[in-house]
Amino acid sequence: MRNFELPEPVAVWEIFERICEIPHPSGHEAALSDALAALARQHGLAVRQDAHGNLRIDRPATPGRENAPRVILQGHLDMVPQCAGGVEFDFLRQGIPLELRDDGWVRSAAGTTLGADNGIGVAIAMALLLDPQLCCGALAGVFTVSEEVGLNGAQLLAEHPEFLDGDILLNLDSEEDVLYIGCAGGARVTADIPIHSEQSPVGWSGATLEIHNLAGGHSGMNIADRRGNALKILAGALTISPEFRVARISGGGPDNVIPREAVATGAVEPGKLPQLQAHLAQYAAEAVRDLNVPPDFRIEFLPAPAKPDSVWTRSFQEKFLAALTCVPDGPFGTFNAVVRTSSNLASIHCDGNFVHVGTSQRSLFDAERREMSEKVGRAFDGLDATVKISHAYPGWEPASDSAVLKQTQAVYKELFGTVPEAKVIHAGLECGILSGINPALDILSFGPTLTGAHTSEEKLCVASVARFWRMIRALLEKLV
């Protein structure tokens, strides 16, 4: 499953490799939860699992350290399943093969997401729990399910607050060499819209409008990077191409991923395709100029082998595209150099007589997030849409007087000579939910460096894993 010898710390990489071998996309974490539980029991540790697959593993305090703070190491078990364009991969049956590049980064060798988000955090927590040389107070690992699709596992811990019994919680789901002390809250808005269709015009030909190879990315971390949204670009291209009659639209996927590909199938009047292609070439050139797109980005009208039996009525097509144009997408404002509020037009899929639209919103301020979600819902007024706001979760407000923050900064400076920056992140962490269940917890979020989360370009820095391992072991041994 890999092309390299395991680097230090070997114990961490052995567990991470095992995690990658076990399929665990959101909603399918049971096998991984069971495997980690079995590994803990083999080492004599206490294990608790709830009915959802959330897992807690307890390690007693080292003799003489019984009065040290009780620390929870926390991460999530699920991963985001994404493939590069043209790659076929069964995330429910295949493990992720690992590849170490010459640049010192580990990637998936299959052209998929790596799952370092949050597999490496879980691996580090497990390695610490099993480390016979670690001298620290009582230690627990708490691993949740379905974080990537709404922080569902964390919310379900309200049924079992004993899972969060402790004094300090270290969330290992961050991706930069900084300390996170706050995060955005979020929600999801979906719209189910009845399609109005009519028979395809006689004599017309089938065609497709295709968008491929945008950069994609994390809908929080990368929302301000001008990577382009395939569905927004598709809507704009269709709006300037009324001669193309839509039959189906598909694109995007999980609501926490910026869509990188989209396709519209339909019909065109004979002889009109070259004209549409010429208009589209100019539109594509503007996208390349205005956005950060990869070199292989393409958007094109192509002939299709068959004409669809029916197409959307002109009236419905115009109203739907106008709605997509009105759906907020991208970053809105900043707060202390961090994106304040954002929205992501995440997916469009047709199913029978309905078109389904999925979006997500994030904000550092819960009131603004609610307002943004309501604005997204109003965009579909006039389409007889069934709009639903769901999966809302709170943000995590910074605690400037955090004792664990001060201790972590001191340990970091002692080891590496600098004080790491403390920041707020425009992404959903489980910390806000967990602090609501146990307000007494002193919480900090950090982790080794990885980039490209939620894309097939995801990669993990080998050197940062060793550096983080050294730092967190020192922190646990010094906490008093």
C-alpha positions, 0 to 999 in steps of 0.5 A, spaced: 500 500 500 506 504 500 512 505 496 517 507 502 520 505 508 516 508 514 519 514 517 519 517 524 515 516 528 514 509 526 508 508 531 504 513 528 505 512 520 504 504 522 497 506 525 496 511 519 497 506 514 492 501 517 487 507 517 488 508 510 487 501 508 480 501 511 475 504 507 471 510 512 468 515 508 462 519 512 457 514 514 461 508 513 466 509 519 464 502 523 469 498 520 475 503 522 471 504 529 471 497 530 479 496 528 481 502 533 477 499 539 480 492 538 487 495 537 486 498 544 483 492 547 489 488 545 493 493 549 489 493 555 485 499 555 478 501 556 473 502 550 466 505 549 462 505 543 456 508 542 450 506 537 453 511 532 460 509 532 463 514 536 469 511 540 472 513 547 479 509 549 481 511 556 488 510 558 490 511 566 495 516 569 502 514 569 503 512 577 505 519 580 501 523 575 494 522 577 493 529 579 495 532 572 489 534 568 485 529 564 486 530 557 482 528 551 485 527 544 479 528 539 479 527 532 474 524 527 474 518 523 471 519 517 474 522 510 472 526 504 472 521 498 474 525 492 477 523 485 481 527 480 478 527 473 478 521 470 479 517 476 475 511 478 475 509 485 471 505 490 471 508 497 467 503 500 471 497 498 478 500 496 484 502 501 488 508 500 495 507 497 500 511 500 506 514 496 512 519 498 514 524 493 521 527 493 518 533 496 517 530 503 510 529 502 505 523 502 499 523 497 494 518 495 497 514 489 491 512 486 489 520 485 484 520 490 484 524 497 489 521 502 484 522 508 490 525 512 484 529 514 483 527 519 486 520 519 493 523 521 490 526 527 487 519 529 493 516 528 497 520 533 492 520 538 492 512 538 500 512 538 500 516 544 495 512 547 499 506 546 506 509 547 509 505 553 514 511 554 509 516 555 509 519 562 502 523 563 496 524 567 489 520 565 489 520 557 483 519 553 481 518 545 475 521 543 473 519 535 467 521 532 463 519 526 460 523 520 464 530 522 465 532 514 457 532 513 455 536 518 459 534 525 453 529 526 457 525 531 459 530 535 452 533 536 450 526 538 455 526 544 450 530 547 446 523 548 453 521 552 456 527 555 460 522 559 465 521 553 467 528 554 469 527 561 476 531 562 479 537 563 483 539 557 481 537 550 486 537 544 482 537 537 487 534 532 483 536 526 487 542 524 492 543 518 497 548 519 503 550 524 499 554 528 494 554 534 487 554 533 482 557 538 476 559 535 472 557 528 466 558 524 459 555 525 455 552 519 449 550 516 446 546 510 441 549 505 437 544 500 432 546 495 428 540 491 425 544 485 419 540 481 422 541 473 417 543 468 419 540 461 416 539 454 418 535 448 425 536 445 424 540 439 423 536 432 430 536 428 434 539 434 441 535 436 443 533 442 449 537 446 453 537 452 456 543 456 462 540 460 466 544 465 472 540 468 478 540 472 477 546 476 482 546 483 476 545 488 478 545 495 475 545 502 469 550 502 471 553 508 479 554 508 479 555 500 473 559 499 477 566 498 482 563 494 478 564 487 478 557 485 472 558 481 465 554 482 463 549 477 456 550 478 456 558 478 460 558 472 456 553 468 450 557 470 453 563 467 455 559 461 448 557 460 445 564 461 449 567 455 447 561 451 439 561 451 439 557 444 441 551 449 435 547 452 437 544 458 435 537 460 439 535 466 444 538 470 449 535 474 455 537 478 458 538 485 458 533 491 459 534 499 457 540 501 464 542 504 467 541 497 468 547 492 465 544 486 470 542 480 466 539 475 459 540 472 455 538 466 449 540 463 446 535 457 440 538 452 439 540 445 441 545 440 438 547 434 441 545 428 447 549 426 447 553 432 453 549 436 459 553 432 456 559 435 455 557 442 462 554 442 465 561 440 461 565 445 463 560 450 471 560 448 470 568 450 467 566 457 472 561 458 478 566 457 474 571 462 474 565 467 482 563 466 483 571 467 479 572 473 480 566 477 486 561 479 484 555 475 489 549 473 492 549 466 488 543 464 481 547 466 476 546 460 469 548 459 466 547 452 460 545 448 460 538 445 455 534 440 452 528 444 450 522 440 443 522 442 438 528 443 434 527 450 426 526 449 425 532 453 428 539 455 426 544 460 421 549 458 424 556 457 420 559 462 423 554 467 430 554 465 430 562 465 427 562 472 432 556 475 438 560 472 436 566 475 436 563 482 443 560 481 445 567 479 442 569 486 445 564 490 450 567 494 457 564 493 464 565 496 467 569 502 463 575 505 467 580 509 473 579 514 474 579 521 481 580 524 484 577 517 479 571 517 473 570 512 467 572 516 461 569 513 461 564 506 456 560 502 458 554 497 453 552 492 455 545 493 451 540 488 446 540 483 443 533 481 436 531 477 432 525 479 426 524 476 422 530 475 426 534 481 432 538 481 436 538 487 440 543 489 445 543 495 449 549 499 453 550 505 454 556 509 459 558 514 460 564 519 464 566 525 457 569 528 451 565 528 446 570 527 450 572 520 450 564 518 442 564 519 441 570 515 446 567 510 442 561 510 435 564 509 438 569 503 440 562 500 433 559 501 430 566 498 433 565 492 429 559 490 422 563 491 418 563 485 420 555 483 415 552 488 421 549 491 421 545 498 427 549 502 430 546 508 435 549 513 439 543 516 445 541 520 446 547 523 452 547 528 455 553 533 461 556 532 467 556 537 468 563 541 476 564 542 478 564 550 483 568 550 485 566 558 486 559 556 491 555 560 492 550 555 494 555 550 499 558 554 502 552 556 502 549 549 506 556 546 511 555 552 512 548 550 513 550 543 518 556 544 522 551 549 522 546 543 523 550 537 525 557 539 518 561 537 511 562 539 506 559 534 500 564 532 494 563 535 488 564 530 481 563 528 479 558 522 474 559 517 472 552 517 467 547 522 471 544 528 467 540 533 470 544 538 464 549 539 459 543 539 463 539 544 464 545 549 457 546 549 456 539 552 462 540 557 463 547 558 468 546 563 473 543 558 479 548 556 480 546 548 485 547 543 486 545 536 492 543 532 495 538 528 501 537 523 501 540 516 497 538 510 494 541 504 489 540 499 484 537 504 477 535 500 481 534 493 485 529 490 491 534 491 491 532 498 498 531 501 501 530 508 508 533 510 512 528 513 517 533 517 511 536 520 508 529 523 515 528 527 515 535 529 508 535 532 509 528 535 515 531 539 511 537 541 505 534 543 508 528 547 512 534 551 506 538 552 502 532 555 508 530 560 509 537 562 501 539 563 500 540 571 
